[in-house]
Amino acid sequence: MWNPILSAPFGRDLELAVFDEEGAHALVFPCTRVREGWKNAITGARVDIRPTHWRDWAPEQAQARFDKPLEGSP
């Protein structure tokens, strides 16, 4: 279940959703909310994004979506 970005906790691995000109997308890597914004939870690099929603990072689910990105699409 997706949650509004304003309720995102600090210091936890999260899956983030962003909107761009093509629509809504979930990032394929976990991010951590820090005082300065967002960081890639794997590399520690700052990520310049404006996410709209979050949910807890579930590595097994994220990998399944990455391996089969079009599964379930019309």
N, C-alpha and C positions, 0 to 999 in steps of 0.2 A: 504494500500500500504506500503510495506516494504522500508525502507531507509537505506543507508550505515551507519555502526556504527560510522564512524568518524564524521557524522553530528548530532549525538545524543545530544540533549540539556541537560543541567544540571538542577537539581531540579524539574523534572517532572516525573510523573508516566508513565513508558514505558513498553511495551511488547517487550521482547528480543527473538531473534532467535539464537540458537547455533547449531554447528555441532558436532557430535560425530561419533563413529564407525558405528552407525546405520543410520546416515543421519541427516537431518535438523529437529529441534524441536523448538517449541515456549515454553517458560517457562510458567508455570501455575499461576505464581504470578507476580505482578508488581515490577519493579525495578526502582531505581532512580540513575542517574549518579551523582557521587560526585567526589571531587578532588582526592580521594584515589582509585577510581575505581567504583564499583557498590554495592548498598545496596538493600536489600529486602525492598520495600516501606511500607510493613505492619509491619514488626518486627523491622526494623532498623539494622538488622544483616548484616555484610559484606558478599557479595556473591563472591566467587572465580570462576569467569567464564570468558570466552573469546568470547563474543557475536559477531556476524557478521552483524546483521541487527536489526533495531528497528522500532516500530510504536507506536502511542499513545495507551495507555492502555484503553480499552473499557470493563469495567467489565461484561456487559451483554453478549458480544460476547465471552469473555474468559470463562465464566461459561457455555455457550452453547457448546463450544468445549470440555470442561472438562466433561460435562454430557454425551456427545455423541462423544467420541474420534474417532470412526471408521466410523461415518456417512459420506457417499460420497466416501468411499474407495472401490477399486475394489475387 
